[in-house]
Amino acid sequence: MMDAQQFLRDVASHRMEVLLDNGVYRHLKFRNTPPNSWNQWFELVTWPGSLAIHGDMGSWTFSRTPDMFDFFRSSDQLRINASYWCEKVQAESRFGGPSMKFNAHTFEANIRSSLEGYSLSDEDKATVLEGLKEEVFGEDHEETARQALESFRALRGFHFTYCYEIQGRGYTFHFLWCLYAIVWGIQQYDRIKAGQPESGAA
């Protein structure tokens, strides 16, 4: 699972190197201390209206405001807004994968949640869930999983309506990692500009 705590563990020994700092033109590199300086390194590059993150965890480019550090800047809290920020992606990583992809666990969770909208007895609900486990849950391919859901008839008179509205796609580990990296990297930059040590620095 990718969350703030996982990310902070990954970058506990990372340090920032400023390669360019000229207004909204910036180039910052973050990497581990040797001998693992290549592990999960990343760099942030900004120019008017754009920000790119590139490195060991993939590459993405975003565009929204003249200074993209203002767009991503957060308080001391390491928080991300994946759904909104995903809308601002201009280019996705070939190595790190897409921002979102089909996830069987996400699809299953949303199917289970959608069941609450149907008037089913506990017994009928148990029958439906048992059938879903056999016919739908665990399928890793989106098209096959959706076809199985659309043709699902484990209980007489019951079928899922508006199957296309049940979401099965989730944000990828690498994309979320890079979003945390952007916010954290900006926080390190702001600390240095304010004359404070980087987070975790001795």
VMD Tcl script that draws the C-alpha trace (Angstrom):
set ca {
  {0.00 0.00 0.00}
  {1.30 3.43 -0.93}
  {0.77 6.10 1.72}
  {2.67 8.96 3.33}
  {4.31 6.72 5.92}
  {5.59 4.33 3.25}
  {6.96 7.21 1.21}
  {8.74 8.78 4.20}
  {10.41 5.45 4.94}
  {11.59 5.28 1.33}
  {13.19 8.75 1.40}
  {14.49 8.79 4.97}
  {18.08 9.19 3.70}
  {17.37 11.34 0.64}
  {19.07 14.70 0.27}
  {18.39 17.55 -2.14}
  {20.78 18.96 -4.70}
  {19.87 22.27 -6.34}
  {20.99 22.28 -9.97}
  {19.00 25.35 -11.05}
  {16.99 27.90 -9.06}
  {15.98 30.89 -11.16}
  {12.41 32.01 -10.46}
  {10.04 29.38 -11.83}
  {12.94 27.72 -13.63}
  {14.13 25.05 -11.22}
  {15.95 21.75 -11.32}
  {16.19 19.84 -8.04}
  {17.58 16.35 -7.57}
  {16.81 14.10 -4.60}
  {18.71 10.91 -3.93}
  {19.83 8.50 -1.29}
  {23.20 8.74 0.35}
  {25.86 6.48 -1.25}
  {26.17 3.62 -1.98}
  {22.44 3.49 -2.81}
  {22.15 6.92 -4.43}
  {20.40 5.38 -7.44}
  {17.62 3.80 -5.39}
  {14.33 5.74 -5.70}
  {16.10 8.94 -6.76}
  {13.98 11.61 -8.43}
  {14.25 15.11 -9.78}
  {11.79 17.98 -10.06}
  {11.99 20.38 -12.98}
  {9.75 23.41 -13.38}
  {9.27 26.02 -16.07}
  {6.41 28.49 -16.58}
  {3.15 26.55 -16.32}
  {4.69 23.09 -15.99}
  {6.32 20.64 -13.58}
  {8.01 17.37 -14.43}
  {9.06 14.62 -12.06}
  {11.54 12.10 -13.35}
  {13.52 9.30 -11.78}
  {13.68 5.75 -10.55}
  {9.91 5.60 -9.87}
  {8.79 6.95 -13.24}
  {8.12 10.25 -14.98}
  {5.07 12.50 -15.19}
  {4.49 16.04 -16.43}
  {1.78 18.33 -15.01}
  {0.43 21.70 -16.10}
  {-1.98 24.06 -14.35}
  {-0.58 27.34 -12.90}
  {2.35 29.64 -13.80}
  {4.35 28.37 -10.80}
  {3.60 24.71 -10.27}
  {5.30 24.74 -6.87}
  {2.38 26.92 -5.75}
  {-0.05 24.37 -7.18}
  {1.46 21.41 -5.30}
  {2.70 23.24 -2.21}
  {1.34 21.95 1.10}
  {1.80 22.71 4.76}
  {3.97 20.52 6.98}
  {1.41 17.75 6.35}
  {2.36 15.35 3.57}
  {-0.97 15.21 1.74}
  {-1.85 14.58 -1.89}
  {-4.96 15.08 -4.01}
  {-4.64 12.26 -6.53}
  {-8.04 12.68 -8.21}
  {-7.59 16.41 -8.91}
  {-3.90 16.27 -9.75}
  {-4.44 13.36 -12.12}
  {-6.58 15.70 -14.23}
  {-3.53 17.93 -14.73}
  {-1.27 15.21 -16.14}
  {0.12 16.13 -19.56}
  {2.42 13.14 -20.06}
  {2.53 9.74 -18.34}
  {5.45 7.50 -17.58}
  {6.31 4.60 -19.87}
  {8.47 3.01 -17.20}
  {6.43 3.72 -14.07}
  {3.19 2.84 -15.80}
  {-0.01 4.84 -16.21}
  {-1.52 7.01 -13.50}
  {-4.42 4.59 -13.18}
  {-5.05 0.98 -14.10}
  {-7.57 -1.77 -13.48}
  {-7.22 -3.35 -10.06}
  {-9.17 -6.48 -9.13}
  {-9.25 -5.52 -5.44}
  {-10.64 -2.07 -6.24}
  {-13.26 -3.59 -8.52}
  {-14.29 -6.12 -5.87}
  {-14.55 -3.46 -3.15}
  {-16.76 -1.28 -5.34}
  {-18.97 -4.23 -6.30}
  {-19.43 -5.10 -2.63}
  {-20.26 -1.46 -1.89}
  {-22.81 -1.31 -4.72}
  {-24.63 -4.33 -3.25}
  {-25.78 -2.08 -0.40}
  {-28.03 -0.31 -2.90}
  {-30.08 -3.44 -3.58}
  {-32.90 -4.75 -1.41}
  {-31.58 -8.21 -0.61}
  {-32.11 -10.42 2.38}
  {-29.02 -11.55 4.24}
  {-29.45 -14.99 2.71}
  {-29.75 -13.65 -0.84}
  {-26.80 -11.35 -0.32}
  {-24.71 -14.29 0.85}
  {-25.75 -16.21 -2.28}
  {-24.76 -13.30 -4.51}
  {-21.39 -12.88 -2.80}
  {-20.65 -16.59 -3.11}
  {-21.44 -16.44 -6.81}
  {-19.30 -13.34 -7.27}
  {-16.35 -15.11 -5.64}
  {-16.68 -17.92 -8.16}
  {-17.41 -15.93 -11.31}
  {-16.14 -12.35 -10.98}
  {-13.80 -11.60 -8.10}
  {-10.08 -12.01 -8.68}
  {-10.20 -11.51 -12.45}
  {-7.19 -9.36 -13.40}
  {-8.33 -8.30 -16.86}
  {-10.82 -5.44 -16.92}
  {-12.76 -6.47 -20.02}
  {-13.18 -10.06 -18.81}
  {-14.15 -8.91 -15.30}
  {-16.78 -6.51 -16.64}
  {-18.23 -9.10 -18.98}
  {-18.49 -11.54 -16.07}
  {-20.28 -8.93 -13.97}
  {-22.71 -8.01 -16.74}
  {-23.69 -11.64 -17.29}
  {-23.78 -12.47 -13.57}
  {-27.06 -14.26 -12.63}
  {-26.37 -16.21 -9.43}
  {-29.78 -15.35 -8.01}
  {-33.07 -15.55 -9.93}
  {-34.35 -12.09 -10.76}
  {-31.18 -10.35 -9.67}
  {-28.56 -8.69 -11.83}
  {-26.32 -5.65 -11.49}
  {-27.74 -2.55 -13.17}
  {-25.42 0.14 -14.55}
  {-22.39 -2.14 -14.36}
  {-20.37 0.47 -16.26}
  {-20.68 2.83 -13.28}
  {-18.83 0.45 -10.97}
  {-15.25 1.65 -10.96}
  {-12.43 -0.83 -11.22}
  {-9.50 1.45 -11.85}
  {-7.23 2.79 -9.15}
  {-4.13 4.96 -8.91}
  {-0.91 3.06 -9.42}
  {1.73 2.68 -6.71}
  {4.33 4.57 -8.77}
  {1.99 7.46 -9.54}
  {1.05 7.93 -5.88}
  {4.71 7.66 -4.88}
  {5.61 10.41 -7.31}
  {2.81 12.67 -6.04}
  {4.17 12.32 -2.51}
  {7.64 12.97 -3.89}
  {6.51 16.25 -5.47}
  {4.94 17.54 -2.25}
  {7.84 16.37 -0.10}
  {10.43 17.75 -2.51}
  {8.79 21.18 -2.46}
  {8.74 21.07 1.34}
  {12.49 20.38 1.38}
  {13.08 23.24 -1.04}
  {11.00 25.62 1.08}
  {12.86 24.59 4.22}
  {16.24 25.32 2.63}
  {15.00 28.67 1.29}
  {13.83 29.52 4.83}
  {17.24 28.61 6.25}
  {16.03 25.40 7.90}
  {17.57 21.94 7.58}
  {15.96 19.35 5.35}
  {13.54 16.94 6.99}
  {15.48 14.17 8.68}
  {18.80 15.98 8.29}
  {21.10 15.74 11.28}
}
mol new
graphics top color blue
foreach p $ca { graphics top sphere $p radius 0.5 }
foreach p [lrange $ca 0 end-1] q [lrange $ca 1 end] { graphics top cylinder $p $q radius 0.2 }
display resetview
